[in-house]
Amino acid sequence: MAQFIVHKETEERKRPARKASENGASSFWVPFAIVIAGALIAGAIIFRDQLKPGTIVNKDIELVGSPALTSVPVRPSVAAKVEIPLGDSPFLGEATASVTVTEFMDFQCPACSAYFANVFPQVKAEYIDKGVIKYVAKNFPLRNIHPNAQPASEAAMCANDQKSFPKYHDTLFMKQTDWASMSDPTETFVGYATQLGLNGATFRSCLTGAKAKEQVEKDVQLGIGIGVSGTPTVFVNGILAGQPGFIPTFAQIKELVDQEIKK
């Protein structure tokens, strides 16, 4: 199980360096330790990039960076059904469909990127493109671990104002590794907008305004209120798809969608 570990300064690091005469064995181990550390870092990167549906993404750790959140909310059980208002959220598919699939997403989240690459295309081909469901996108930036998730969500909302959320959503995930570690991704986000044919000046003005921030915060508070604590979290007509803390699989989403269609 993946764990988040806080590294603390050890007593060993606080001690004065040993004299060379006392340090022969330690000197031998330094290169070896460097190799091991490098291997561990590489392994972490591989783990991040190979997340698959069904992979656990979080457990027993506060992930939501909301100022209003002081503890991890209880996640909804698989059988629980919650009310999720559409509000002004962007959606794909048939507006009047009897089945609504809602995804709470973080654009900087590697697990969300894995879901986008492996699960979402199947949902889109099987249900969205055929007009069977309405697929709603809700923002849930994990701000304490993904500093660029908030501005990415705001950028997506600004693209939605120009009726270009789907393309911008796809661009953010496909180019996630390009902007995720930037100290300030603003110009990059504006660049994506202009590349997609949006009005750059209008987009930039939106990014510096309050509307997009308020939209994102509304989604975050909604998510907290119904027990969302990690991403991606997917609901089908208010029923949680899959197991809490795991990337939902297409089979799990399909089972609920087919079940709800028959009602």
C-alpha positions as CSV (number, residue, x, y, z in Angstrom):
1,M,0.0,0.0,0.0
2,A,1.4,3.4,-0.9
3,Q,2.1,5.6,2.1
4,F,2.9,9.3,2.5
5,I,5.9,9.6,4.7
6,V,7.1,12.8,6.4
7,H,10.9,12.8,6.6
8,K,12.2,14.2,9.9
9,E,15.6,15.2,10.8
10,T,17.2,12.3,12.7
11,E,19.6,12.4,15.7
12,E,22.3,10.9,13.4
13,R,22.1,13.9,11.1
14,K,22.4,16.3,14.1
15,R,25.7,14.7,15.3
16,P,29.1,16.2,14.3
17,A,30.8,14.5,11.4
18,R,33.2,11.7,12.4
19,K,36.9,12.0,11.9
20,A,38.4,10.3,8.9
21,S,40.1,7.7,11.1
22,E,36.7,6.8,12.5
23,N,34.8,6.9,9.3
24,G,36.3,4.4,6.9
25,A,33.4,2.0,6.9
26,S,30.9,4.9,6.5
27,S,32.8,6.3,3.5
28,F,32.4,2.9,1.8
29,W,28.7,2.9,2.2
30,V,28.0,6.5,0.9
31,P,28.0,5.6,-2.9
32,F,25.9,2.5,-2.1
33,A,23.4,4.6,-0.2
34,I,23.2,7.1,-3.1
35,V,22.4,4.2,-5.6
36,I,19.7,2.9,-3.3
37,A,18.2,6.4,-2.9
38,G,18.1,6.8,-6.6
39,A,16.4,3.5,-7.1
40,L,13.8,4.4,-4.6
41,I,13.1,7.7,-6.3
42,A,12.9,6.0,-9.7
43,G,10.5,3.4,-8.2
44,A,8.2,6.1,-6.9
45,I,8.1,7.7,-10.3
46,I,7.3,4.4,-12.0
47,F,4.5,3.8,-9.4
48,R,3.0,7.2,-10.1
49,D,3.1,6.7,-13.9
50,Q,1.6,3.1,-13.8
51,L,-1.5,3.7,-11.7
52,K,-4.2,1.5,-13.1
53,P,-8.0,1.3,-12.4
54,G,-8.5,-0.4,-9.1
55,T,-5.3,1.0,-7.6
56,I,-5.7,2.5,-4.1
57,V,-5.1,6.2,-4.2
58,N,-5.4,7.3,-0.6
59,K,-6.2,6.0,2.8
60,D,-6.4,7.5,6.3
61,I,-4.7,10.8,5.3
62,E,-6.1,14.3,4.8
63,L,-5.9,15.2,1.2
64,V,-8.2,18.1,0.8
65,G,-6.5,21.5,1.2
66,S,-9.6,23.4,2.0
67,P,-9.3,26.0,4.8
68,A,-12.6,24.9,6.1
69,L,-11.6,21.2,6.5
70,T,-10.1,20.2,9.8
71,S,-10.4,16.4,9.5
72,V,-11.1,13.8,7.0
73,P,-14.8,13.4,6.4
74,V,-16.3,9.9,6.5
75,R,-16.3,8.6,3.0
76,P,-19.7,7.5,1.7
77,S,-20.3,3.7,1.7
78,V,-20.8,2.0,-1.6
79,A,-24.5,1.5,-0.9
80,A,-25.0,5.1,0.2
81,K,-26.8,7.5,-2.2
82,V,-26.2,11.2,-2.0
83,E,-27.7,14.2,-3.7
84,I,-25.3,16.0,-6.1
85,P,-26.8,19.1,-7.7
86,L,-25.7,19.9,-11.2
87,G,-25.4,23.6,-10.6
88,D,-23.3,25.4,-13.3
89,S,-20.9,22.5,-13.8
90,P,-19.9,21.4,-17.3
91,F,-21.2,18.1,-18.6
92,L,-21.1,15.9,-21.6
93,G,-23.8,13.7,-23.1
94,E,-27.5,14.0,-23.0
95,A,-28.9,16.7,-20.7
96,T,-32.2,14.9,-20.1
97,A,-30.6,11.4,-19.5
98,S,-32.0,9.5,-16.6
99,V,-28.5,8.5,-15.5
100,T,-26.0,11.1,-14.3
101,V,-22.3,10.1,-13.8
102,T,-20.4,12.7,-11.7
103,E,-16.7,12.8,-11.4
104,F,-14.8,14.8,-8.7
105,M,-11.4,15.5,-10.3
106,D,-8.0,17.0,-9.6
107,F,-6.2,18.0,-12.8
108,Q,-2.8,17.5,-11.2
109,C,-3.6,14.2,-9.7
110,P,-1.7,11.2,-11.3
111,A,-4.6,8.9,-10.4
112,C,-7.0,11.2,-12.2
113,S,-4.7,11.1,-15.2
114,A,-4.7,7.3,-15.1
115,Y,-8.5,7.3,-14.9
116,F,-8.6,9.8,-17.9
117,A,-6.4,7.6,-20.0
118,N,-7.8,4.2,-19.1
119,V,-11.4,4.4,-17.9
120,F,-13.0,7.7,-19.2
121,P,-12.5,6.7,-22.9
122,Q,-14.6,3.6,-22.3
123,V,-17.3,5.5,-20.5
124,K,-17.4,8.0,-23.3
125,A,-17.6,5.5,-26.1
126,E,-20.2,3.3,-24.4
127,Y,-22.4,5.8,-22.8
128,I,-21.6,9.5,-23.4
129,D,-21.3,9.4,-27.2
130,K,-24.5,7.3,-27.5
131,G,-26.5,9.8,-25.4
132,V,-27.2,7.3,-22.7
133,I,-25.8,9.3,-19.7
134,K,-25.0,12.9,-18.6
135,Y,-21.4,13.0,-17.4
136,V,-20.8,15.9,-15.0
137,A,-17.4,17.3,-14.0
138,K,-16.8,18.6,-10.5
139,N,-13.6,20.2,-9.3
140,F,-11.9,18.8,-6.3
141,P,-8.3,20.1,-6.2
142,L,-6.2,18.5,-3.5
143,R,-4.5,21.8,-2.7
144,N,-2.2,20.7,0.1
145,I,-0.4,18.2,-2.2
146,H,-1.1,19.6,-5.7
147,P,-0.4,23.3,-5.7
148,N,-1.2,23.8,-9.4
149,A,-4.5,21.9,-9.2
150,Q,-6.5,25.0,-8.0
151,P,-5.3,27.2,-10.9
152,A,-5.9,24.3,-13.3
153,S,-9.5,24.0,-12.2
154,E,-10.0,27.7,-12.5
155,A,-8.5,27.6,-16.0
156,A,-10.9,24.8,-16.9
157,M,-13.9,26.9,-15.6
158,C,-12.7,29.8,-17.7
159,A,-12.6,27.5,-20.8
160,N,-16.1,26.4,-19.9
161,D,-17.2,30.1,-20.1
162,Q,-16.1,30.0,-23.7
163,K,-17.9,26.6,-24.2
164,S,-14.6,24.7,-24.5
165,F,-14.4,22.7,-21.3
166,P,-14.1,19.3,-23.0
167,K,-11.1,20.1,-25.1
168,Y,-9.4,22.1,-22.3
169,H,-10.1,19.2,-19.8
170,D,-8.4,16.8,-22.2
171,T,-5.5,19.2,-22.8
172,L,-4.8,19.6,-19.1
173,F,-4.6,15.8,-18.5
174,M,-2.6,15.1,-21.7
175,K,0.0,17.7,-20.8
176,Q,-0.2,17.2,-17.0
177,T,3.6,16.5,-16.7
178,D,4.4,19.8,-18.6
179,W,2.7,22.1,-16.1
180,A,2.3,20.2,-12.9
181,S,5.7,21.3,-11.4
182,M,5.7,24.9,-12.6
183,S,6.0,27.6,-10.0
184,D,3.4,29.6,-12.0
185,P,1.5,27.9,-14.8
186,T,-0.6,30.9,-15.7
187,E,1.0,31.7,-19.0
188,T,1.0,28.0,-20.0
189,F,-2.8,27.8,-19.2
190,V,-3.4,31.0,-21.3
191,G,-1.3,29.4,-24.1
192,Y,-3.4,26.3,-24.1
193,A,-6.5,28.4,-24.4
194,T,-5.3,30.3,-27.4
195,Q,-4.1,27.1,-29.1
196,L,-7.6,25.8,-28.7
197,G,-9.0,28.9,-30.4
198,L,-10.3,30.7,-27.3
199,N,-10.1,34.4,-26.8
200,G,-6.9,34.9,-24.9
201,A,-7.7,38.3,-23.4
202,T,-11.1,37.1,-22.1
203,F,-9.5,33.9,-20.7
204,R,-6.8,35.8,-18.9
205,S,-9.3,38.2,-17.4
206,C,-11.3,35.3,-16.2
207,L,-8.3,33.8,-14.5
208,T,-7.7,36.9,-12.5
209,G,-11.3,37.3,-11.6
210,A,-13.4,35.8,-8.8
211,K,-16.0,33.8,-10.7
212,A,-13.8,30.8,-11.5
213,K,-12.5,30.7,-7.9
214,E,-16.0,30.7,-6.5
215,Q,-17.1,28.0,-8.9
216,V,-14.2,25.7,-7.8
217,E,-14.7,26.4,-4.1
218,K,-18.4,25.6,-4.5
219,D,-17.5,22.2,-5.9
220,V,-14.9,21.5,-3.2
221,Q,-17.4,22.3,-0.4
222,L,-20.0,20.1,-2.1
223,G,-17.5,17.3,-2.3
224,I,-16.6,17.7,1.4
225,G,-20.2,17.7,2.3
226,I,-20.9,14.3,0.7
227,G,-17.7,12.7,2.0
228,V,-15.3,13.0,-1.0
229,S,-11.7,13.0,0.3
230,G,-9.7,11.9,-2.7
231,T,-9.7,11.9,-6.5
232,P,-11.0,10.6,-8.8
233,T,-14.3,9.9,-7.0
234,V,-17.1,8.9,-9.3
235,F,-20.9,8.7,-8.5
236,V,-23.6,7.2,-10.7
237,N,-27.0,8.8,-9.8
238,G,-25.4,9.6,-6.4
239,I,-24.1,6.1,-5.8
240,L,-20.4,5.7,-5.3
241,A,-18.7,3.7,-8.0
242,G,-16.2,1.2,-6.8
243,Q,-14.5,1.2,-3.4
244,P,-13.6,4.3,-1.4
245,G,-10.0,5.3,-2.0
246,F,-9.5,3.3,-5.2
247,I,-9.6,4.4,-8.9
248,P,-12.9,3.1,-10.1
249,T,-12.8,0.6,-13.0
250,F,-15.0,0.8,-16.1
251,A,-16.7,-2.5,-15.0
252,Q,-17.7,-0.9,-11.7
253,I,-19.1,2.2,-13.4
254,K,-20.9,0.1,-16.0
255,E,-22.5,-2.1,-13.4
256,L,-24.1,0.9,-11.8
257,V,-25.1,2.6,-15.0
258,D,-26.8,-0.5,-16.4
259,Q,-28.5,-1.0,-13.0
260,E,-29.8,2.6,-13.0
261,I,-31.0,2.4,-16.7
262,K,-33.2,-0.5,-15.8
263,K,-35.1,1.4,-13.1
